[in-house]
Amino acid sequence: MVNFILFEDDSRISLRPLTFFRPVSAIRIGILTIREKWEKYLNHTVSFLTESYLEEKFPLVVGNDNMLINGSIIPNRALMAETLLLPADTSLNQADTIIAIHLTAENLKHFRDGIAPVMKTIETKTPFVKINNTWDIFGYNKKEIADDFSLITRNRISAEISSTNTILGSNLFVEDGAIIECSTINTLKGPVYIGKQAEVMQGCHIEGPATLGDHSVLKMGSLVYKGTTIGPWCKVGGEINNSILFGYSSKAHDGFLGDSVIAEWCNLGAGSTTSNLKNNYETVKQWSYSKSRFVNTGLQFCGLVMGDHCKTGISSMFNSGTTTGVCSNIFGIGYHRNFIPSFVWGGTTGFRKHKLEEAMETAKAVYARRELPFGTIEESIFKTVFELTAESHVL
């Protein structure tokens, strides 16, 4: 039996800060993570070939016959079919991009050691989506919500919802246990998916394609525009457009979030707002971890990219194309700088180093609120990420 493994390429660096705490394939885009998409298409579990400090949380499973798949590539049926037909010791490529590699256990060992095994190469002409930059996530999110909706809901019947709601169109799917009251849901431009035990409080307006994950809450009067993914265990209020919250993060109050990506365990304080459009309508630049400088995204609409475990104070304001690292506490009146590094504490009046012990104590507290353990694995990851980002702790 073929063993499936999701490996990583150079996109792991360019997708920072979102990949400090996870493999590339654990990024959420659409309704599902990339890993979950591959598992749905393959009807098989997959494991991870990622950085050594993440291996205990995201383990690698090795078999005698291994199919390695690029974890930054989003599956489709044609690409999956080509991958499954790949002969042993052969790679499936498109130009310089390796899509998949079929390896024996011995050649997999060589591959992990950085020794390229002798392989045949097959070039594909199948179109596919590859996530190379942080802004690709919200760039492709509308399409991915629609594709995931079809994948998840095929041949299934939605749970019924209260008659107090107004539904436009017929492209709504609600999982068991979800509560929706006195809200409008417009599926004329795309599907809307509501996860298990999620709650849409009264007075909300949702425009598809959009998704609310398991156990998440949309607070009263929230405005959710197309292209928005709210992952599991989030609490969201205010106005949000074409943005992704991976999960376990909150934006529980008024304020605008647009064309943005928020990782896990973040909290945006009341009134925190992002700009996603420059006043002169020029294309937006964003910080690149792979190039260590700002690069032009080519996008006119581009908001905030926030790494895991960041917090913002009330009325925090972020310019178009702002990036924050991980584990930073950001506050102060006025616009913050466009790049805020990891493990810092402060804002418009300056920063100090955010101590590792302080960051972990906060993480333990928020894990406990979700009844999740913060054990030795999480602590080890925190320590390694702290070391990886050490050069930028003090501005």
C-alpha positions as a Markdown table, in Angstrom:
| # | Residue | x | y | z |
|---|---|---|---|---|
| 1 | Met | 0.0 | 0.0 | 0.0 |
| 2 | Val | 1.3 | 3.5 | -0.9 |
| 3 | Asn | 2.2 | 5.7 | 2.0 |
| 4 | Phe | 1.4 | 9.5 | 1.5 |
| 5 | Ile | 3.7 | 12.2 | 2.8 |
| 6 | Leu | 3.4 | 16.0 | 2.3 |
| 7 | Phe | 6.9 | 17.6 | 1.9 |
| 8 | Glu | 8.0 | 21.2 | 1.7 |
| 9 | Asp | 10.0 | 23.4 | -0.7 |
| 10 | Asp | 11.3 | 26.9 | -0.6 |
| 11 | Ser | 7.8 | 28.3 | -0.1 |
| 12 | Arg | 8.2 | 27.4 | 3.6 |
| 13 | Ile | 10.4 | 30.5 | 4.1 |
| 14 | Ser | 8.3 | 32.8 | 1.9 |
| 15 | Leu | 5.2 | 31.8 | 3.8 |
| 16 | Arg | 6.6 | 32.9 | 7.1 |
| 17 | Pro | 5.4 | 34.0 | 9.7 |
| 18 | Leu | 2.6 | 31.6 | 9.1 |
| 19 | Thr | 4.9 | 28.6 | 9.0 |
| 20 | Phe | 6.9 | 29.1 | 12.2 |
| 21 | Phe | 4.4 | 27.0 | 14.1 |
| 22 | Arg | 3.1 | 24.6 | 11.4 |
| 23 | Pro | 4.0 | 22.9 | 8.2 |
| 24 | Val | 3.0 | 24.6 | 4.9 |
| 25 | Ser | 0.3 | 21.9 | 4.4 |
| 26 | Ala | -1.4 | 22.9 | 7.7 |
| 27 | Ile | -2.3 | 26.3 | 6.3 |
| 28 | Arg | -6.0 | 26.8 | 6.0 |
| 29 | Ile | -7.3 | 28.1 | 2.7 |
| 30 | Gly | -10.9 | 27.8 | 1.8 |
| 31 | Ile | -12.8 | 25.6 | 4.3 |
| 32 | Leu | -10.0 | 23.1 | 4.8 |
| 33 | Thr | -6.3 | 23.0 | 5.4 |
| 34 | Ile | -4.2 | 21.9 | 2.5 |
| 35 | Arg | -3.5 | 18.6 | 4.3 |
| 36 | Glu | -7.2 | 18.0 | 4.9 |
| 37 | Lys | -7.9 | 18.6 | 1.2 |
| 38 | Trp | -5.4 | 16.0 | 0.1 |
| 39 | Glu | -6.8 | 13.5 | 2.6 |
| 40 | Lys | -10.3 | 14.1 | 1.2 |
| 41 | Tyr | -9.1 | 13.6 | -2.4 |
| 42 | Leu | -6.9 | 10.6 | -1.6 |
| 43 | Asn | -9.3 | 9.1 | 1.0 |
| 44 | His | -6.2 | 8.3 | 3.0 |
| 45 | Thr | -4.3 | 9.8 | 5.9 |
| 46 | Val | -1.1 | 11.7 | 5.2 |
| 47 | Ser | 1.9 | 12.5 | 7.3 |
| 48 | Phe | 4.5 | 15.4 | 7.2 |
| 49 | Leu | 8.1 | 15.8 | 6.1 |
| 50 | Thr | 8.8 | 19.2 | 7.7 |
| 51 | Glu | 11.3 | 20.9 | 9.9 |
| 52 | Ser | 12.8 | 18.7 | 12.7 |
| 53 | Tyr | 11.5 | 20.9 | 15.5 |
| 54 | Leu | 7.9 | 20.4 | 14.3 |
| 55 | Glu | 8.2 | 16.6 | 13.8 |
| 56 | Glu | 6.9 | 15.5 | 17.2 |
| 57 | Lys | 3.7 | 17.5 | 16.7 |
| 58 | Phe | 3.5 | 16.8 | 13.0 |
| 59 | Pro | 5.1 | 13.3 | 12.7 |
| 60 | Leu | 6.5 | 11.5 | 9.6 |
| 61 | Val | 5.3 | 8.0 | 8.8 |
| 62 | Val | 7.6 | 6.0 | 6.5 |
| 63 | Gly | 6.5 | 3.0 | 4.5 |
| 64 | Asn | 8.2 | 0.7 | 1.9 |
| 65 | Asp | 6.4 | 2.6 | -0.9 |
| 66 | Asn | 6.1 | 6.3 | -0.4 |
| 67 | Met | 4.4 | 9.0 | -2.4 |
| 68 | Leu | 5.7 | 12.5 | -1.5 |
| 69 | Ile | 3.4 | 15.4 | -2.4 |
| 70 | Asn | 4.3 | 19.0 | -2.4 |
| 71 | Gly | 2.5 | 20.5 | 0.6 |
| 72 | Ser | 2.1 | 23.9 | -1.0 |
| 73 | Ile | 0.1 | 22.6 | -3.9 |
| 74 | Ile | -3.7 | 22.5 | -3.7 |
| 75 | Pro | -5.1 | 19.2 | -5.0 |
| 76 | Asn | -7.5 | 18.7 | -7.9 |
| 77 | Arg | -8.9 | 15.5 | -9.3 |
| 78 | Ala | -6.8 | 15.5 | -12.5 |
| 79 | Leu | -3.6 | 16.2 | -10.6 |
| 80 | Met | -4.4 | 13.5 | -8.0 |
| 81 | Ala | -5.0 | 11.0 | -10.8 |
| 82 | Glu | -1.6 | 11.8 | -12.3 |
| 83 | Thr | 0.1 | 11.5 | -8.9 |
| 84 | Leu | -1.5 | 8.1 | -8.2 |
| 85 | Leu | -0.2 | 6.7 | -11.5 |
| 86 | Leu | 3.4 | 7.9 | -10.9 |
| 87 | Pro | 5.8 | 5.0 | -11.3 |
| 88 | Ala | 8.4 | 4.2 | -8.6 |
| 89 | Asp | 11.5 | 6.4 | -8.5 |
| 90 | Thr | 9.8 | 9.0 | -10.7 |
| 91 | Ser | 8.9 | 12.6 | -10.0 |
| 92 | Leu | 6.0 | 14.7 | -11.4 |
| 93 | Asn | 7.1 | 18.2 | -12.3 |
| 94 | Gln | 6.0 | 21.4 | -13.9 |
| 95 | Ala | 9.1 | 23.4 | -14.9 |
| 96 | Asp | 11.2 | 23.8 | -11.7 |
| 97 | Thr | 8.3 | 22.8 | -9.4 |
| 98 | Ile | 8.3 | 19.3 | -8.0 |
| 99 | Ile | 4.7 | 18.2 | -7.5 |
| 100 | Ala | 5.2 | 14.6 | -6.3 |
| 101 | Ile | 7.9 | 12.0 | -6.0 |
| 102 | His | 7.4 | 8.3 | -5.8 |
| 103 | Leu | 10.2 | 6.8 | -3.6 |
| 104 | Thr | 11.2 | 3.6 | -1.9 |
| 105 | Ala | 12.1 | 3.7 | 1.8 |
| 106 | Glu | 15.8 | 3.7 | 0.9 |
| 107 | Asn | 15.5 | 6.6 | -1.6 |
| 108 | Leu | 13.3 | 8.5 | 0.9 |
| 109 | Lys | 16.2 | 8.3 | 3.4 |
| 110 | His | 18.5 | 9.8 | 0.8 |
| 111 | Phe | 16.0 | 12.5 | 0.0 |
| 112 | Arg | 15.7 | 13.4 | 3.7 |
| 113 | Asp | 19.5 | 13.5 | 3.9 |
| 114 | Gly | 19.6 | 16.0 | 1.0 |
| 115 | Ile | 21.0 | 13.5 | -1.5 |
| 116 | Ala | 18.9 | 13.6 | -4.7 |
| 117 | Pro | 18.1 | 10.0 | -5.7 |
| 118 | Val | 18.3 | 9.1 | -9.4 |
| 119 | Met | 14.8 | 9.5 | -10.8 |
| 120 | Lys | 12.9 | 9.7 | -14.0 |
| 121 | Thr | 10.9 | 12.9 | -14.5 |
| 122 | Ile | 7.4 | 13.3 | -16.0 |
| 123 | Glu | 6.2 | 16.8 | -16.9 |
| 124 | Thr | 2.5 | 17.6 | -16.2 |
| 125 | Lys | 0.3 | 20.0 | -18.2 |
| 126 | Thr | -2.4 | 19.9 | -15.6 |
| 127 | Pro | -3.1 | 23.4 | -14.2 |
| 128 | Phe | -3.0 | 23.7 | -10.4 |
| 129 | Val | -2.7 | 26.3 | -7.6 |
| 130 | Lys | 0.5 | 26.6 | -5.6 |
| 131 | Ile | 0.7 | 28.7 | -2.5 |
| 132 | Asn | 4.1 | 30.6 | -2.6 |
| 133 | Asn | 3.3 | 33.8 | -0.8 |
| 134 | Thr | 1.2 | 34.9 | 2.2 |
| 135 | Trp | -1.0 | 37.0 | 0.0 |
| 136 | Asp | -1.8 | 34.0 | -2.2 |
| 137 | Ile | -3.9 | 32.6 | 0.6 |
| 138 | Phe | -6.6 | 35.3 | 0.5 |
| 139 | Gly | -6.0 | 35.7 | -3.3 |
| 140 | Tyr | -7.3 | 32.1 | -3.9 |
| 141 | Asn | -9.7 | 31.9 | -1.0 |
| 142 | Lys | -13.0 | 32.5 | -2.8 |
| 143 | Lys | -12.3 | 29.7 | -5.3 |
| 144 | Glu | -11.1 | 27.3 | -2.5 |
| 145 | Ile | -14.2 | 27.9 | -0.4 |
| 146 | Ala | -16.4 | 26.9 | -3.4 |
| 147 | Asp | -14.2 | 23.9 | -4.2 |
| 148 | Asp | -14.1 | 22.7 | -0.6 |
| 149 | Phe | -17.9 | 23.2 | -0.3 |
| 150 | Ser | -18.5 | 20.8 | -3.2 |
| 151 | Leu | -16.0 | 18.3 | -1.7 |
| 152 | Ile | -17.5 | 18.4 | 1.8 |
| 153 | Thr | -21.2 | 18.5 | 1.0 |
| 154 | Arg | -21.5 | 16.2 | -2.0 |
| 155 | Asn | -24.4 | 13.7 | -1.4 |
| 156 | Arg | -25.1 | 15.2 | 2.0 |
| 157 | Ile | -28.2 | 17.0 | 3.4 |
| 158 | Ser | -27.8 | 20.2 | 5.4 |
| 159 | Ala | -29.2 | 20.6 | 8.9 |
| 160 | Glu | -32.3 | 22.7 | 9.1 |
| 161 | Ile | -32.1 | 26.2 | 10.5 |
| 162 | Ser | -34.6 | 28.6 | 12.2 |
| 163 | Ser | -37.3 | 30.3 | 10.1 |
| 164 | Thr | -36.2 | 33.6 | 11.7 |
| 165 | Asn | -33.4 | 33.8 | 9.0 |
| 166 | Thr | -33.5 | 35.2 | 5.5 |
| 167 | Ile | -31.7 | 33.0 | 2.9 |
| 168 | Leu | -30.9 | 34.1 | -0.6 |
| 169 | Gly | -30.2 | 31.2 | -3.0 |
| 170 | Ser | -29.9 | 27.6 | -2.2 |
| 171 | Asn | -26.1 | 27.1 | -1.7 |
| 172 | Leu | -26.1 | 27.0 | 2.1 |
| 173 | Phe | -24.9 | 24.0 | 4.1 |
| 174 | Val | -25.2 | 23.8 | 7.9 |
| 175 | Glu | -23.7 | 21.1 | 10.1 |
| 176 | Asp | -25.4 | 19.5 | 13.0 |
| 177 | Gly | -25.6 | 21.6 | 16.2 |
| 178 | Ala | -25.1 | 25.0 | 14.5 |
| 179 | Ile | -27.4 | 27.8 | 15.7 |
| 180 | Ile | -28.4 | 30.7 | 13.4 |
| 181 | Glu | -31.0 | 33.3 | 14.3 |
| 182 | Cys | -32.4 | 36.5 | 12.7 |
| 183 | Ser | -29.6 | 36.8 | 10.2 |
| 184 | Thr | -29.4 | 37.1 | 6.4 |
| 185 | Ile | -27.2 | 34.7 | 4.3 |
| 186 | Asn | -26.7 | 35.5 | 0.6 |
| 187 | Thr | -25.5 | 32.5 | -1.4 |
| 188 | Leu | -26.2 | 34.0 | -4.8 |
| 189 | Lys | -22.5 | 34.7 | -5.5 |
| 190 | Gly | -21.1 | 31.7 | -3.7 |
| 191 | Pro | -21.7 | 29.0 | -1.1 |
| 192 | Val | -21.8 | 29.5 | 2.6 |
| 193 | Tyr | -20.7 | 26.7 | 5.0 |
| 194 | Ile | -21.5 | 26.7 | 8.7 |
| 195 | Gly | -19.6 | 24.2 | 10.8 |
| 196 | Lys | -20.6 | 21.9 | 13.7 |
| 197 | Gln | -21.7 | 23.7 | 16.9 |
| 198 | Ala | -21.1 | 27.1 | 15.3 |
| 199 | Glu | -23.3 | 30.1 | 16.2 |
| 200 | Val | -24.4 | 33.0 | 14.1 |
| 201 | Met | -26.0 | 35.5 | 16.5 |
| 202 | Gln | -28.9 | 37.7 | 15.5 |
| 203 | Gly | -28.5 | 40.6 | 13.1 |
| 204 | Cys | -25.5 | 39.1 | 11.1 |
| 205 | His | -25.2 | 39.5 | 7.3 |
| 206 | Ile | -23.1 | 36.9 | 5.4 |
| 207 | Glu | -22.3 | 37.0 | 1.7 |
| 208 | Gly | -20.9 | 33.9 | 0.1 |
| 209 | Pro | -18.5 | 32.4 | -0.6 |
| 210 | Ala | -17.8 | 32.3 | 3.1 |
| 211 | Thr | -17.4 | 29.8 | 5.9 |
| 212 | Leu | -17.7 | 29.7 | 9.7 |
| 213 | Gly | -15.8 | 26.8 | 11.3 |
| 214 | Asp | -16.7 | 24.3 | 14.0 |
| 215 | His | -17.5 | 25.9 | 17.4 |
| 216 | Ser | -16.9 | 29.4 | 16.1 |
| 217 | Val | -19.2 | 32.4 | 17.0 |
| 218 | Leu | -20.2 | 35.3 | 14.8 |
| 219 | Lys | -21.3 | 38.0 | 17.1 |
| 220 | Met | -24.4 | 40.2 | 16.8 |
| 221 | Gly | -24.5 | 42.5 | 13.8 |
| 222 | Ser | -21.4 | 41.2 | 12.2 |
| 223 | Leu | -20.8 | 41.8 | 8.5 |
| 224 | Val | -19.1 | 39.0 | 6.6 |
| 225 | Tyr | -18.3 | 39.6 | 3.0 |
| 226 | Lys | -17.3 | 37.1 | 0.3 |
| 227 | Gly | -14.0 | 35.3 | 0.4 |
| 228 | Thr | -14.0 | 35.1 | 4.2 |
| 229 | Thr | -12.9 | 32.0 | 6.1 |
| 230 | Ile | -13.4 | 31.9 | 9.9 |
| 231 | Gly | -11.7 | 28.7 | 11.1 |
| 232 | Pro | -12.7 | 26.6 | 14.1 |
| 233 | Trp | -13.0 | 28.0 | 17.7 |
| 234 | Cys | -12.9 | 31.6 | 16.6 |
| 235 | Lys | -15.0 | 34.6 | 17.9 |
| 236 | Val | -15.6 | 37.3 | 15.3 |
| 237 | Gly | -17.4 | 40.6 | 15.2 |
| 238 | Gly | -17.4 | 43.8 | 13.2 |
| 239 | Glu | -16.7 | 43.8 | 9.5 |
| 240 | Ile | -14.5 | 41.3 | 7.7 |
| 241 | Asn | -13.9 | 40.9 | 4.0 |
| 242 | Asn | -11.9 | 38.3 | 2.0 |
| 243 | Ser | -9.8 | 37.3 | 5.0 |
| 244 | Ile | -8.8 | 34.1 | 6.7 |
| 245 | Leu | -8.6 | 33.3 | 10.4 |
| 246 | Phe | -6.9 | 29.9 | 10.7 |
| 247 | Gly | -8.6 | 29.0 | 14.0 |
| 248 | Tyr | -8.5 | 29.6 | 17.7 |
| 249 | Ser | -8.3 | 33.4 | 17.1 |
| 250 | Ser | -10.6 | 36.2 | 18.0 |
| 251 | Lys | -11.7 | 39.5 | 16.5 |
| 252 | Ala | -14.7 | 39.8 | 18.8 |
| 253 | His | -15.5 | 43.6 | 18.4 |
| 254 | Asp | -16.0 | 46.3 | 15.9 |
| 255 | Gly | -13.3 | 47.1 | 13.4 |
| 256 | Phe | -12.5 | 46.2 | 9.8 |
| 257 | Leu | -10.4 | 43.3 | 8.6 |
| 258 | Gly | -9.8 | 43.0 | 4.9 |
| 259 | Asp | -7.7 | 41.0 | 2.5 |
| 260 | Ser | -5.8 | 39.6 | 5.5 |
| 261 | Val | -4.5 | 36.4 | 7.1 |
| 262 | Ile | -4.6 | 35.8 | 10.8 |
| 263 | Ala | -2.9 | 32.7 | 12.2 |
| 264 | Glu | -3.9 | 30.8 | 15.4 |
| 265 | Trp | -4.2 | 32.0 | 18.9 |
| 266 | Cys | -4.3 | 35.7 | 18.0 |
| 267 | Asn | -6.6 | 38.3 | 19.6 |
| 268 | Leu | -7.5 | 41.6 | 17.9 |
| 269 | Gly | -8.6 | 44.1 | 20.6 |
| 270 | Ala | -11.7 | 46.2 | 20.3 |
| 271 | Gly | -11.7 | 48.6 | 17.4 |
| 272 | Ser | -8.5 | 47.1 | 15.8 |
| 273 | Thr | -8.7 | 48.0 | 12.1 |
| 274 | Thr | -6.7 | 47.2 | 9.0 |
| 275 | Ser | -6.3 | 49.2 | 5.8 |
| 276 | Asn | -6.4 | 47.1 | 2.6 |
| 277 | Leu | -6.1 | 49.9 | 0.1 |
| 278 | Lys | -3.6 | 52.7 | -0.2 |
| 279 | Asn | -5.0 | 56.3 | -0.6 |
| 280 | Asn | -3.1 | 56.7 | -3.9 |
| 281 | Tyr | -4.4 | 53.3 | -5.2 |
| 282 | Glu | -0.9 | 52.0 | -5.9 |
| 283 | Thr | 0.0 | 48.3 | -5.5 |
| 284 | Val | 0.9 | 47.2 | -2.0 |
| 285 | Lys | 4.3 | 46.1 | -0.8 |
| 286 | Gln | 4.6 | 43.4 | 1.9 |
| 287 | Trp | 7.5 | 42.1 | 4.0 |
| 288 | Ser | 9.2 | 39.0 | 2.5 |
| 289 | Tyr | 11.0 | 36.7 | 4.9 |
| 290 | Ser | 12.8 | 35.0 | 2.0 |
| 291 | Lys | 14.2 | 38.2 | 0.7 |
| 292 | Ser | 14.5 | 40.1 | 4.0 |
| 293 | Arg | 12.9 | 43.2 | 2.5 |
| 294 | Phe | 9.6 | 44.6 | 1.3 |
| 295 | Val | 8.4 | 43.2 | -2.1 |
| 296 | Asn | 5.7 | 44.4 | -4.4 |
| 297 | Thr | 2.7 | 42.1 | -4.2 |
| 298 | Gly | 1.2 | 43.4 | -7.4 |
| 299 | Leu | -2.1 | 43.7 | -5.5 |
| 300 | Gln | -4.2 | 46.8 | -5.0 |
| 301 | Phe | -6.0 | 45.3 | -2.1 |
| 302 | Cys | -3.7 | 43.8 | 0.6 |
| 303 | Gly | -4.2 | 44.0 | 4.4 |
| 304 | Leu | -2.6 | 42.4 | 7.4 |
| 305 | Val | -0.6 | 39.1 | 7.8 |
| 306 | Met | -0.3 | 38.2 | 11.4 |
| 307 | Gly | 1.7 | 35.2 | 12.8 |
| 308 | Asp | 0.6 | 33.0 | 15.7 |
| 309 | His | 0.1 | 34.1 | 19.3 |
| 310 | Cys | 0.0 | 37.9 | 18.5 |
| 311 | Lys | -2.3 | 40.3 | 20.5 |
| 312 | Thr | -3.3 | 43.8 | 19.7 |
| 313 | Gly | -4.6 | 46.6 | 22.1 |
| 314 | Ile | -7.8 | 48.5 | 21.6 |
| 315 | Ser | -8.0 | 50.8 | 18.5 |
| 316 | Ser | -4.9 | 49.4 | 17.0 |
| 317 | Met | -4.4 | 50.5 | 13.3 |
| 318 | Phe | -2.5 | 48.7 | 10.6 |
| 319 | Asn | -1.5 | 50.1 | 7.3 |
| 320 | Ser | -2.0 | 48.2 | 4.0 |
| 321 | Gly | 0.6 | 45.4 | 3.6 |
| 322 | Thr | 1.5 | 45.1 | 7.3 |
| 323 | Thr | 3.2 | 41.9 | 8.6 |
| 324 | Thr | 3.6 | 40.9 | 12.2 |
| 325 | Gly | 5.8 | 38.1 | 13.3 |
| 326 | Val | 4.8 | 35.6 | 16.1 |
| 327 | Cys | 4.2 | 36.1 | 19.8 |
| 328 | Ser | 4.1 | 39.9 | 19.8 |
| 329 | Asn | 2.0 | 42.2 | 21.9 |
| 330 | Ile | 1.1 | 45.3 | 19.8 |
| 331 | Phe | -0.6 | 48.5 | 21.2 |
| 332 | Gly | -0.6 | 52.2 | 21.0 |
| 333 | Ile | -2.4 | 55.1 | 19.3 |
| 334 | Gly | -1.7 | 55.7 | 15.6 |
| 335 | Tyr | -0.6 | 53.5 | 12.7 |
| 336 | His | 1.9 | 50.8 | 13.4 |
| 337 | Arg | 4.9 | 50.2 | 11.3 |
| 338 | Asn | 4.5 | 47.9 | 8.3 |
| 339 | Phe | 6.7 | 45.2 | 9.6 |
| 340 | Ile | 6.6 | 44.1 | 13.3 |
| 341 | Pro | 9.0 | 41.3 | 14.2 |
| 342 | Ser | 8.5 | 38.3 | 16.5 |
| 343 | Phe | 8.6 | 38.3 | 20.3 |
| 344 | Val | 8.3 | 42.1 | 20.8 |
| 345 | Trp | 6.1 | 44.1 | 23.2 |
| 346 | Gly | 5.0 | 47.7 | 22.3 |
| 347 | Gly | 4.0 | 49.7 | 19.4 |
| 348 | Thr | 3.9 | 53.3 | 18.1 |
| 349 | Thr | 6.2 | 54.5 | 20.9 |
| 350 | Gly | 8.7 | 51.8 | 20.5 |
| 351 | Phe | 9.3 | 48.1 | 21.4 |
| 352 | Arg | 11.0 | 46.0 | 23.9 |
| 353 | Lys | 11.8 | 42.3 | 23.8 |
| 354 | His | 9.0 | 40.0 | 24.7 |
| 355 | Lys | 10.4 | 37.4 | 27.0 |
| 356 | Leu | 10.0 | 33.8 | 26.0 |
| 357 | Glu | 8.7 | 32.9 | 29.5 |
| 358 | Glu | 6.0 | 35.6 | 29.3 |
| 359 | Ala | 4.9 | 34.5 | 25.8 |
| 360 | Met | 4.6 | 30.9 | 27.0 |
| 361 | Glu | 2.6 | 31.8 | 30.1 |
| 362 | Thr | 0.1 | 33.7 | 27.9 |
| 363 | Ala | -0.1 | 30.7 | 25.6 |
| 364 | Lys | -0.7 | 28.3 | 28.5 |
| 365 | Ala | -3.6 | 30.6 | 29.6 |
| 366 | Val | -5.3 | 30.7 | 26.3 |
| 367 | Tyr | -4.8 | 26.9 | 25.7 |
| 368 | Ala | -6.5 | 26.3 | 29.1 |
| 369 | Arg | -9.5 | 28.5 | 28.0 |
| 370 | Arg | -10.0 | 25.9 | 25.3 |
| 371 | Glu | -9.3 | 23.0 | 27.6 |
| 372 | Leu | -6.2 | 22.1 | 25.6 |
| 373 | Pro | -2.9 | 21.0 | 27.1 |
| 374 | Phe | 0.3 | 23.1 | 26.7 |
| 375 | Gly | 2.9 | 20.4 | 27.2 |
| 376 | Thr | 6.5 | 19.7 | 26.4 |
| 377 | Ile | 5.9 | 19.5 | 22.7 |
| 378 | Glu | 4.5 | 23.0 | 22.5 |
| 379 | Glu | 7.2 | 24.3 | 24.9 |
| 380 | Ser | 9.9 | 22.9 | 22.7 |
| 381 | Ile | 8.4 | 24.5 | 19.6 |
| 382 | Phe | 8.2 | 27.9 | 21.3 |
| 383 | Lys | 11.8 | 27.7 | 22.4 |
| 384 | Thr | 13.0 | 26.8 | 18.8 |
| 385 | Val | 10.9 | 29.6 | 17.2 |
| 386 | Phe | 12.2 | 32.0 | 19.7 |
| 387 | Glu | 15.8 | 31.1 | 18.7 |
| 388 | Leu | 14.9 | 31.2 | 15.0 |
| 389 | Thr | 13.6 | 34.8 | 15.3 |
| 390 | Ala | 16.2 | 36.0 | 17.8 |
| 391 | Glu | 17.9 | 38.5 | 15.5 |
| 392 | Ser | 14.6 | 40.5 | 15.1 |
| 393 | His | 13.5 | 40.6 | 18.7 |
| 394 | Val | 14.7 | 44.2 | 19.3 |
| 395 | Leu | 14.2 | 46.9 | 16.7 |
